[in-house]
């Protein structure tokens, strides 16, 4: 291979690397995020602690957030928000969720007890649904759960 051919070969390789880096930095294939915040109430009272997860067959990552004093904010793969689309919502809260661990009695500790009906913890059974949009209606991401 002559000197000009080698230079062309390496220039072509360098362009390929530059384009790959540019596309990666530009977020080629990255999902657009939409801010998602809401409230979670248990029998019409703010749920003190727990977690919320949005499940969809369309998205690779599971948007999720912690519930604190009845409020949550969704984060997806380290970024605030969730990709637009329809989701099944899972809510998990137990008596350990708010740092209320039971005392050990004779060498054993109690198992956590769910504070919400178990149907909310199963993505195949949960009745909770949200659609993430750029302009949600007021309260669109508010969730109501029950003990039964």
C-alpha positions as CSV (number, residue, x, y, z in Angstrom):
1,X,0.0,0.0,0.0
2,X,1.4,3.4,-1.0
3,X,1.7,6.4,1.4
4,X,-1.4,8.2,-0.1
5,X,-3.4,4.9,0.1
6,X,-2.5,4.4,3.8
7,X,-3.3,8.0,4.6
8,X,-6.7,7.6,2.9
9,X,-7.3,4.4,4.8
10,X,-6.6,6.0,8.2
11,X,-8.5,9.2,7.3
12,X,-11.5,7.0,6.5
13,X,-11.2,5.1,9.8
14,X,-10.8,8.4,11.7
15,X,-14.0,9.8,10.1
16,X,-15.8,6.7,11.1
17,X,-14.7,7.0,14.7
18,X,-15.6,10.7,14.7
19,X,-19.1,10.0,13.3
20,X,-19.6,7.2,15.8
21,X,-18.7,9.5,18.7
22,X,-20.8,12.3,17.3
23,X,-23.9,10.1,17.0
24,X,-23.4,8.6,20.5
25,X,-23.0,12.1,22.0
26,X,-26.0,13.3,20.1
27,X,-28.1,10.5,21.6
28,X,-28.7,8.5,18.5
29,X,-31.3,6.0,19.5
30,X,-31.7,7.6,23.0
31,X,-35.2,7.9,24.2
32,X,-36.7,11.3,24.8
33,X,-37.7,11.9,28.4
34,X,-40.8,13.7,29.7
35,X,-41.0,14.9,33.4
36,X,-43.2,12.7,35.5
37,X,-44.1,13.6,39.1
38,X,-47.2,12.7,41.0
39,X,-48.8,11.6,44.3
40,X,-49.7,8.2,45.7
41,X,-52.6,7.9,48.2
42,X,-53.5,4.9,50.2
43,X,-57.2,5.0,51.1
44,X,-57.2,8.8,50.4
45,X,-54.2,9.5,52.6
46,X,-50.6,10.2,51.3
47,X,-48.6,7.0,51.2
48,X,-45.5,7.6,53.5
49,X,-43.0,5.5,51.6
50,X,-42.5,2.9,48.9
51,X,-41.7,2.8,45.2
52,X,-43.4,3.2,41.9
53,X,-42.3,1.6,38.6
54,X,-43.7,2.1,35.1
55,X,-43.8,-1.1,32.9
56,X,-44.1,-1.1,29.1
57,X,-43.3,-3.5,26.3
58,X,-42.1,-0.6,24.2
59,X,-39.2,0.6,26.3
60,X,-35.9,-1.1,27.3
61,X,-35.5,0.6,30.7
62,X,-38.1,0.6,33.6
63,X,-38.8,4.1,34.8
64,X,-39.1,4.2,38.6
65,X,-39.1,6.4,41.6
66,X,-39.2,6.4,45.4
67,X,-42.4,7.5,47.2
68,X,-41.7,10.0,50.0
69,X,-44.6,11.5,52.0
70,X,-47.0,10.7,49.2
71,X,-45.0,12.2,46.4
72,X,-42.8,10.6,43.7
73,X,-40.6,11.6,40.7
74,X,-39.8,9.1,38.0
75,X,-36.2,8.5,36.8
76,X,-35.2,6.3,33.8
77,X,-31.7,5.0,33.5
78,X,-30.3,7.9,35.7
79,X,-32.3,10.6,33.9
80,X,-35.3,12.4,35.3
81,X,-38.5,11.5,33.5
82,X,-39.9,8.7,31.3
83,X,-40.2,8.2,27.6
84,X,-43.7,9.1,26.3
85,X,-46.1,6.2,26.0
86,X,-48.6,3.9,27.9
87,X,-47.5,2.2,31.1
88,X,-48.8,-0.3,33.6
89,X,-47.9,1.0,37.1
90,X,-46.6,-1.0,40.0
91,X,-46.6,0.3,43.5
92,X,-44.7,-1.4,46.3
93,X,-45.0,-0.3,49.9
94,X,-44.5,-2.4,53.0
95,X,-44.0,-1.7,56.7
96,X,-40.2,-1.5,56.1
97,X,-40.6,1.2,53.4
98,X,-40.5,4.1,55.9
99,X,-37.6,2.9,58.1
100,X,-39.9,1.2,60.6
101,X,-38.1,-2.0,61.1
102,X,-39.6,-4.5,63.6
103,X,-37.7,-5.5,66.7
104,X,-36.0,-8.9,66.7
105,X,-37.8,-11.3,69.0
106,X,-35.9,-14.4,70.1
107,X,-33.4,-14.4,67.2
108,X,-35.9,-13.9,64.4
109,X,-37.3,-10.8,62.8
110,X,-40.8,-10.4,61.3
111,X,-41.2,-10.4,57.6
112,X,-42.3,-7.2,55.9
113,X,-46.1,-6.8,55.4
114,X,-47.4,-5.1,52.4
115,X,-49.2,-1.8,53.1
116,X,-51.1,-2.0,49.8
117,X,-53.1,-4.7,48.1
118,X,-50.8,-7.2,46.4
119,X,-52.4,-6.6,43.0
120,X,-50.5,-3.3,42.8
121,X,-47.1,-5.1,43.1
122,X,-47.7,-7.3,40.0
123,X,-47.3,-5.8,36.6
124,X,-49.7,-8.4,35.2
125,X,-52.5,-7.7,37.7
126,X,-52.2,-4.0,38.5
127,X,-55.2,-1.9,37.5
128,X,-53.1,1.3,37.5
129,X,-52.3,2.8,34.1
130,X,-50.7,6.1,33.0
131,X,-49.9,7.6,29.6
132,X,-46.8,9.8,29.7
133,X,-47.3,12.8,27.4
134,X,-45.6,16.1,26.9
135,X,-48.6,18.0,28.2
136,X,-50.3,15.9,30.8
137,X,-53.6,17.0,32.5
138,X,-53.4,18.1,36.1
139,X,-53.2,15.0,38.3
140,X,-52.5,12.7,35.3
141,X,-49.8,10.9,37.2
142,X,-51.5,10.7,40.6
143,X,-52.1,7.2,41.8
144,X,-54.8,5.9,44.2
145,X,-54.2,2.5,45.9
146,X,-56.0,0.6,48.6
147,X,-55.2,-2.0,51.3
148,X,-57.6,-4.5,49.8
